[in-house]
Amino acid sequence: MISIAWLSISSCEKKDPVIDQIDMSAALMNKKWVLITQTREPAVDLDADGTPDQDVYAHRADCMKDDFIVFKEQEVFEGNAGVIKCYEEPQTTMATWVLDAKNAKVSVTDAAKNVKTWEILELSNTLLKVKYVWATGYNQNITLTDVLTFEAR
């Protein structure tokens, strides 16, 4: 009787919920990630109309809106120019990619050894949202923060 009472009590205890953590690499890999939004802080006048622009994506040329990136196996990264070209450019550019130990950042290194590191703000099987902090240089030395959202297609 006591063992039945113990089973009843222990089965009513609240347990910590199991947190489903997606495999970050698997969620990133082998999808065509197309940029769907890009914002910038502080806002910068992108079209020389005297008004600072926060929505960078709205100022992208149509020929850039079909470009996509692919995180491939063995840390291979592909940038693809899409169907519509802005100018004579290679269809693909190759680089390498790596996740940091905490799966919080992804770094892409191009052939010239330039590294771009994106902080992962959100990642699912269909959406990738990252933050990229960079300095303009050009005698201004302004630090800008871009938030980019990609959709898997």
LODRENTOR-110704 format. One record per residue (C-alpha): residue number from 1; residue in three letters; x, z, y negated. Coordinates in pm, 1 decimal. Example, Ala and Ser with C-alpha at 12.3 -4.5 7.8 and 13.67 -1.06 7.14 Angstrom:
! LODRENTOR-110704
<r><seq>1</seq><type>ALA</type><X>1230.0</X><Z>780.0</Z><Y>450.0</Y></r>
<r><seq>2</seq><type>SER</type><X>1367.0</X><Z>714.0</Z><Y>106.0</Y></r>
! end
This chain:
! LODRENTOR-110704
<r><seq>1</seq><type>MET</type><X>0.0</X><Z>0.0</Z><Y>0.0</Y></r>
<r><seq>2</seq><type>ILE</type><X>280.8</X><Z>84.0</Z><Y>-239.1</Y></r>
<r><seq>3</seq><type>SER</type><X>452.9</X><Z>-248.2</Z><Y>-167.5</Y></r>
<r><seq>4</seq><type>ILE</type><X>130.4</X><Z>-436.0</Z><Y>-247.4</Y></r>
<r><seq>5</seq><type>ALA</type><X>99.4</X><Z>-246.5</Z><Y>-576.5</Y></r>
<r><seq>6</seq><type>TRP</type><X>463.7</X><Z>-328.4</Z><Y>-660.1</Y></r>
<r><seq>7</seq><type>LEU</type><X>406.9</X><Z>-699.2</Z><Y>-590.8</Y></r>
<r><seq>8</seq><type>SER</type><X>100.3</X><Z>-696.4</Z><Y>-814.1</Y></r>
<r><seq>9</seq><type>ILE</type><X>286.3</X><Z>-530.4</Z><Y>-1099.4</Y></r>
<r><seq>10</seq><type>SER</type><X>596.4</X><Z>-749.7</Z><Y>-1070.3</Y></r>
<r><seq>11</seq><type>SER</type><X>391.5</X><Z>-1069.7</Z><Y>-1061.9</Y></r>
<r><seq>12</seq><type>CYS</type><X>228.3</X><Z>-974.5</Z><Y>-1393.0</Y></r>
<r><seq>13</seq><type>GLU</type><X>557.2</X><Z>-924.9</Z><Y>-1575.0</Y></r>
<r><seq>14</seq><type>LYS</type><X>631.2</X><Z>-1178.2</Z><Y>-1844.5</Y></r>
<r><seq>15</seq><type>LYS</type><X>930.3</X><Z>-1393.6</Z><Y>-1765.5</Y></r>
<r><seq>16</seq><type>ASP</type><X>1146.2</X><Z>-1577.0</Z><Y>-2013.1</Y></r>
<r><seq>17</seq><type>PRO</type><X>1032.4</X><Z>-1937.2</Z><Y>-2032.4</Y></r>
<r><seq>18</seq><type>VAL</type><X>1266.8</X><Z>-2191.8</Z><Y>-1883.4</Y></r>
<r><seq>19</seq><type>ILE</type><X>1409.7</X><Z>-2397.4</Z><Y>-2164.3</Y></r>
<r><seq>20</seq><type>ASP</type><X>1432.1</X><Z>-2762.9</Z><Y>-2072.4</Y></r>
<r><seq>21</seq><type>GLN</type><X>1751.3</X><Z>-2899.9</Z><Y>-2218.0</Y></r>
<r><seq>22</seq><type>ILE</type><X>1778.2</X><Z>-3272.8</Z><Y>-2195.8</Y></r>
<r><seq>23</seq><type>ASP</type><X>2106.4</X><Z>-3420.1</Z><Y>-2087.6</Y></r>
<r><seq>24</seq><type>MET</type><X>2239.2</X><Z>-3530.4</Z><Y>-2425.0</Y></r>
<r><seq>25</seq><type>SER</type><X>2454.2</X><Z>-3810.1</Z><Y>-2285.9</Y></r>
<r><seq>26</seq><type>ALA</type><X>2169.9</X><Z>-3946.1</Z><Y>-2074.8</Y></r>
<r><seq>27</seq><type>ALA</type><X>1933.5</X><Z>-3935.6</Z><Y>-2371.5</Y></r>
<r><seq>28</seq><type>LEU</type><X>2180.0</X><Z>-4130.9</Z><Y>-2585.4</Y></r>
<r><seq>29</seq><type>MET</type><X>2301.2</X><Z>-4386.6</Z><Y>-2334.5</Y></r>
<r><seq>30</seq><type>ASN</type><X>2195.2</X><Z>-4740.7</Z><Y>-2256.4</Y></r>
<r><seq>31</seq><type>LYS</type><X>1926.9</X><Z>-4775.3</Z><Y>-2521.6</Y></r>
<r><seq>32</seq><type>LYS</type><X>1909.0</X><Z>-5006.0</Z><Y>-2820.4</Y></r>
<r><seq>33</seq><type>TRP</type><X>1897.8</X><Z>-4759.4</Z><Y>-3110.6</Y></r>
<r><seq>34</seq><type>VAL</type><X>1748.1</X><Z>-4930.4</Z><Y>-3417.1</Y></r>
<r><seq>35</seq><type>LEU</type><X>1771.2</X><Z>-4762.1</Z><Y>-3757.3</Y></r>
<r><seq>36</seq><type>ILE</type><X>1422.6</X><Z>-4689.4</Z><Y>-3894.8</Y></r>
<r><seq>37</seq><type>THR</type><X>1497.4</X><Z>-4454.3</Z><Y>-4188.0</Y></r>
<r><seq>38</seq><type>GLN</type><X>1800.0</X><Z>-4358.7</Z><Y>-4396.7</Y></r>
<r><seq>39</seq><type>THR</type><X>1796.0</X><Z>-4114.2</Z><Y>-4686.2</Y></r>
<r><seq>40</seq><type>ARG</type><X>2079.4</X><Z>-3996.7</Z><Y>-4912.5</Y></r>
<r><seq>41</seq><type>GLU</type><X>2152.6</X><Z>-3677.7</Z><Y>-5107.2</Y></r>
<r><seq>42</seq><type>PRO</type><X>2234.5</X><Z>-3677.7</Z><Y>-5385.7</Y></r>
<r><seq>43</seq><type>ALA</type><X>2038.0</X><Z>-3989.5</Z><Y>-5466.6</Y></r>
<r><seq>44</seq><type>VAL</type><X>2245.8</X><Z>-4282.6</Z><Y>-5593.1</Y></r>
<r><seq>45</seq><type>ASP</type><X>2132.5</X><Z>-4582.9</Z><Y>-5798.8</Y></r>
<r><seq>46</seq><type>LEU</type><X>2161.5</X><Z>-4854.1</Z><Y>-5531.3</Y></r>
<r><seq>47</seq><type>ASP</type><X>1991.5</X><Z>-5137.6</Z><Y>-5719.4</Y></r>
<r><seq>48</seq><type>ALA</type><X>2130.5</X><Z>-5079.2</Z><Y>-6070.8</Y></r>
<r><seq>49</seq><type>ASP</type><X>1786.9</X><Z>-5014.3</Z><Y>-6221.8</Y></r>
<r><seq>50</seq><type>GLY</type><X>1893.5</X><Z>-4682.0</Z><Y>-6374.3</Y></r>
<r><seq>51</seq><type>THR</type><X>1696.2</X><Z>-4472.9</Z><Y>-6122.7</Y></r>
<r><seq>52</seq><type>PRO</type><X>1875.0</X><Z>-4287.9</Z><Y>-5842.4</Y></r>
<r><seq>53</seq><type>ASP</type><X>1752.9</X><Z>-4396.3</Z><Y>-5498.6</Y></r>
<r><seq>54</seq><type>GLN</type><X>1714.6</X><Z>-4153.4</Z><Y>-5209.7</Y></r>
<r><seq>55</seq><type>ASP</type><X>1564.1</X><Z>-4406.3</Z><Y>-4966.8</Y></r>
<r><seq>56</seq><type>VAL</type><X>1865.5</X><Z>-4611.4</Z><Y>-4859.8</Y></r>
<r><seq>57</seq><type>TYR</type><X>1672.7</X><Z>-4792.2</Z><Y>-4585.2</Y></r>
<r><seq>58</seq><type>ALA</type><X>1437.1</X><Z>-4949.8</Z><Y>-4840.6</Y></r>
<r><seq>59</seq><type>HIS</type><X>1738.8</X><Z>-5119.4</Z><Y>-4998.8</Y></r>
<r><seq>60</seq><type>ARG</type><X>1882.5</X><Z>-5259.0</Z><Y>-4675.4</Y></r>
<r><seq>61</seq><type>ALA</type><X>1874.1</X><Z>-5637.0</Z><Y>-4644.5</Y></r>
<r><seq>62</seq><type>ASP</type><X>1626.6</X><Z>-5770.2</Z><Y>-4388.3</Y></r>
<r><seq>63</seq><type>CYS</type><X>1917.2</X><Z>-5917.9</Z><Y>-4192.9</Y></r>
<r><seq>64</seq><type>MET</type><X>2044.5</X><Z>-5561.8</Z><Y>-4133.0</Y></r>
<r><seq>65</seq><type>LYS</type><X>1714.2</X><Z>-5416.4</Z><Y>-4017.8</Y></r>
<r><seq>66</seq><type>ASP</type><X>1735.9</X><Z>-5572.0</Z><Y>-3670.0</Y></r>
<r><seq>67</seq><type>ASP</type><X>2089.6</X><Z>-5442.8</Z><Y>-3606.9</Y></r>
<r><seq>68</seq><type>PHE</type><X>2123.8</X><Z>-5184.3</Z><Y>-3333.4</Y></r>
<r><seq>69</seq><type>ILE</type><X>2375.2</X><Z>-4958.7</Z><Y>-3163.3</Y></r>
<r><seq>70</seq><type>VAL</type><X>2422.3</X><Z>-4875.2</Z><Y>-2796.0</Y></r>
<r><seq>71</seq><type>PHE</type><X>2599.2</X><Z>-4572.7</Z><Y>-2648.8</Y></r>
<r><seq>72</seq><type>LYS</type><X>2722.6</X><Z>-4702.6</Z><Y>-2314.0</Y></r>
<r><seq>73</seq><type>GLU</type><X>2873.5</X><Z>-4534.5</Z><Y>-2010.6</Y></r>
<r><seq>74</seq><type>GLN</type><X>3241.8</X><Z>-4442.1</Z><Y>-2009.6</Y></r>
<r><seq>75</seq><type>GLU</type><X>3218.3</X><Z>-4364.4</Z><Y>-2383.0</Y></r>
<r><seq>76</seq><type>VAL</type><X>3184.3</X><Z>-4729.4</Z><Y>-2487.3</Y></r>
<r><seq>77</seq><type>PHE</type><X>2997.5</X><Z>-4782.4</Z><Y>-2816.1</Y></r>
<r><seq>78</seq><type>GLU</type><X>2854.0</X><Z>-5118.4</Z><Y>-2921.6</Y></r>
<r><seq>79</seq><type>GLY</type><X>2734.1</X><Z>-5216.8</Z><Y>-3266.0</Y></r>
<r><seq>80</seq><type>ASN</type><X>2515.6</X><Z>-5527.6</Z><Y>-3247.0</Y></r>
<r><seq>81</seq><type>ALA</type><X>2429.4</X><Z>-5751.3</Z><Y>-3543.3</Y></r>
<r><seq>82</seq><type>GLY</type><X>2086.4</X><Z>-5839.3</Z><Y>-3402.9</Y></r>
<r><seq>83</seq><type>VAL</type><X>1922.7</X><Z>-6181.0</Z><Y>-3425.5</Y></r>
<r><seq>84</seq><type>ILE</type><X>1925.2</X><Z>-6224.3</Z><Y>-3804.4</Y></r>
<r><seq>85</seq><type>LYS</type><X>2275.3</X><Z>-6246.1</Z><Y>-3950.3</Y></r>
<r><seq>86</seq><type>CYS</type><X>2364.9</X><Z>-6158.1</Z><Y>-4309.6</Y></r>
<r><seq>87</seq><type>TYR</type><X>2682.3</X><Z>-6365.8</Z><Y>-4297.8</Y></r>
<r><seq>88</seq><type>GLU</type><X>2925.7</X><Z>-6492.0</Z><Y>-4039.0</Y></r>
<r><seq>89</seq><type>GLU</type><X>2996.5</X><Z>-6177.9</Z><Y>-3846.4</Y></r>
<r><seq>90</seq><type>PRO</type><X>3073.1</X><Z>-6098.5</Z><Y>-3486.3</Y></r>
<r><seq>91</seq><type>GLN</type><X>2765.9</X><Z>-6039.1</Z><Y>-3273.8</Y></r>
<r><seq>92</seq><type>THR</type><X>2912.5</X><Z>-5716.3</Z><Y>-3142.3</Y></r>
<r><seq>93</seq><type>THR</type><X>3173.3</X><Z>-5466.7</Z><Y>-3249.8</Y></r>
<r><seq>94</seq><type>MET</type><X>3309.3</X><Z>-5224.2</Z><Y>-2996.1</Y></r>
<r><seq>95</seq><type>ALA</type><X>3422.5</X><Z>-4865.3</Z><Y>-3039.1</Y></r>
<r><seq>96</seq><type>THR</type><X>3433.6</X><Z>-4541.9</Z><Y>-2841.6</Y></r>
<r><seq>97</seq><type>TRP</type><X>3206.1</X><Z>-4240.1</Z><Y>-2865.3</Y></r>
<r><seq>98</seq><type>VAL</type><X>3222.8</X><Z>-3877.9</Z><Y>-2759.1</Y></r>
<r><seq>99</seq><type>LEU</type><X>2999.1</X><Z>-3572.2</Z><Y>-2781.0</Y></r>
<r><seq>100</seq><type>ASP</type><X>3154.9</X><Z>-3245.6</Z><Y>-2893.2</Y></r>
<r><seq>101</seq><type>ALA</type><X>3163.1</X><Z>-2948.7</Z><Y>-2655.7</Y></r>
<r><seq>102</seq><type>LYS</type><X>2839.0</X><Z>-2805.3</Z><Y>-2796.9</Y></r>
<r><seq>103</seq><type>ASN</type><X>2652.2</X><Z>-3139.9</Z><Y>-2783.4</Y></r>
<r><seq>104</seq><type>ALA</type><X>2588.3</X><Z>-3092.9</Z><Y>-3154.5</Y></r>
<r><seq>105</seq><type>LYS</type><X>2791.2</X><Z>-3386.7</Z><Y>-3286.3</Y></r>
<r><seq>106</seq><type>VAL</type><X>2873.5</X><Z>-3738.1</Z><Y>-3175.9</Y></r>
<r><seq>107</seq><type>SER</type><X>3189.2</X><Z>-3907.2</Z><Y>-3302.2</Y></r>
<r><seq>108</seq><type>VAL</type><X>3245.2</X><Z>-4283.5</Z><Y>-3301.4</Y></r>
<r><seq>109</seq><type>THR</type><X>3598.8</X><Z>-4420.7</Z><Y>-3330.5</Y></r>
<r><seq>110</seq><type>ASP</type><X>3645.0</X><Z>-4789.3</Z><Y>-3414.9</Y></r>
<r><seq>111</seq><type>ALA</type><X>3939.1</X><Z>-5014.3</Z><Y>-3322.9</Y></r>
<r><seq>112</seq><type>ALA</type><X>4119.6</X><Z>-4920.0</Z><Y>-3646.6</Y></r>
<r><seq>113</seq><type>LYS</type><X>4091.2</X><Z>-4550.4</Z><Y>-3544.6</Y></r>
<r><seq>114</seq><type>ASN</type><X>3837.6</X><Z>-4472.8</Z><Y>-3819.5</Y></r>
<r><seq>115</seq><type>VAL</type><X>3613.9</X><Z>-4187.7</Z><Y>-3703.5</Y></r>
<r><seq>116</seq><type>LYS</type><X>3254.3</X><Z>-4126.8</Z><Y>-3807.9</Y></r>
<r><seq>117</seq><type>THR</type><X>3102.6</X><Z>-3798.9</Z><Y>-3694.3</Y></r>
<r><seq>118</seq><type>TRP</type><X>2728.3</X><Z>-3751.1</Z><Y>-3693.1</Y></r>
<r><seq>119</seq><type>GLU</type><X>2562.6</X><Z>-3411.4</Z><Y>-3659.2</Y></r>
<r><seq>120</seq><type>ILE</type><X>2271.9</X><Z>-3447.9</Z><Y>-3418.0</Y></r>
<r><seq>121</seq><type>LEU</type><X>1960.1</X><Z>-3305.4</Z><Y>-3583.7</Y></r>
<r><seq>122</seq><type>GLU</type><X>1712.2</X><Z>-3428.9</Z><Y>-3323.4</Y></r>
<r><seq>123</seq><type>LEU</type><X>1738.3</X><Z>-3616.9</Z><Y>-2996.1</Y></r>
<r><seq>124</seq><type>SER</type><X>1477.1</X><Z>-3723.3</Z><Y>-2745.7</Y></r>
<r><seq>125</seq><type>ASN</type><X>1454.3</X><Z>-4020.1</Z><Y>-2514.0</Y></r>
<r><seq>126</seq><type>THR</type><X>1302.0</X><Z>-4224.4</Z><Y>-2797.4</Y></r>
<r><seq>127</seq><type>LEU</type><X>1434.1</X><Z>-4075.5</Z><Y>-3123.3</Y></r>
<r><seq>128</seq><type>LEU</type><X>1779.3</X><Z>-3996.3</Z><Y>-3259.4</Y></r>
<r><seq>129</seq><type>LYS</type><X>1815.3</X><Z>-3824.7</Z><Y>-3597.0</Y></r>
<r><seq>130</seq><type>VAL</type><X>2164.7</X><Z>-3755.9</Z><Y>-3733.3</Y></r>
<r><seq>131</seq><type>LYS</type><X>2332.2</X><Z>-3628.8</Z><Y>-4048.1</Y></r>
<r><seq>132</seq><type>TYR</type><X>2645.0</X><Z>-3798.0</Z><Y>-4177.6</Y></r>
<r><seq>133</seq><type>VAL</type><X>2848.6</X><Z>-3641.0</Z><Y>-4458.9</Y></r>
<r><seq>134</seq><type>TRP</type><X>3097.7</X><Z>-3865.9</Z><Y>-4633.9</Y></r>
<r><seq>135</seq><type>ALA</type><X>3292.1</X><Z>-3908.0</Z><Y>-4958.3</Y></r>
<r><seq>136</seq><type>THR</type><X>3259.3</X><Z>-4217.5</Z><Y>-5173.0</Y></r>
<r><seq>137</seq><type>GLY</type><X>3609.2</X><Z>-4237.2</Z><Y>-5313.4</Y></r>
<r><seq>138</seq><type>TYR</type><X>3603.2</X><Z>-4522.9</Z><Y>-5563.7</Y></r>
<r><seq>139</seq><type>ASN</type><X>3746.5</X><Z>-4288.3</Z><Y>-5829.2</Y></r>
<r><seq>140</seq><type>GLN</type><X>3434.1</X><Z>-4073.2</Z><Y>-5807.1</Y></r>
<r><seq>141</seq><type>ASN</type><X>3499.8</X><Z>-3847.8</Z><Y>-5505.4</Y></r>
<r><seq>142</seq><type>ILE</type><X>3132.0</X><Z>-3771.2</Z><Y>-5456.5</Y></r>
<r><seq>143</seq><type>THR</type><X>3027.6</X><Z>-3616.5</Z><Y>-5127.2</Y></r>
<r><seq>144</seq><type>LEU</type><X>2709.6</X><Z>-3775.2</Z><Y>-4994.2</Y></r>
<r><seq>145</seq><type>THR</type><X>2485.9</X><Z>-3671.8</Z><Y>-4708.7</Y></r>
<r><seq>146</seq><type>ASP</type><X>2291.4</X><Z>-3939.3</Z><Y>-4525.8</Y></r>
<r><seq>147</seq><type>VAL</type><X>2019.3</X><Z>-3863.3</Z><Y>-4272.3</Y></r>
<r><seq>148</seq><type>LEU</type><X>1962.5</X><Z>-4153.4</Z><Y>-4035.7</Y></r>
<r><seq>149</seq><type>THR</type><X>1678.9</X><Z>-4186.6</Z><Y>-3787.3</Y></r>
<r><seq>150</seq><type>PHE</type><X>1701.9</X><Z>-4431.7</Z><Y>-3499.8</Y></r>
<r><seq>151</seq><type>GLU</type><X>1431.3</X><Z>-4537.0</Z><Y>-3256.5</Y></r>
<r><seq>152</seq><type>ALA</type><X>1506.1</X><Z>-4644.8</Z><Y>-2898.6</Y></r>
<r><seq>153</seq><type>ARG</type><X>1376.5</X><Z>-4989.2</Z><Y>-2814.6</Y></r>
! end
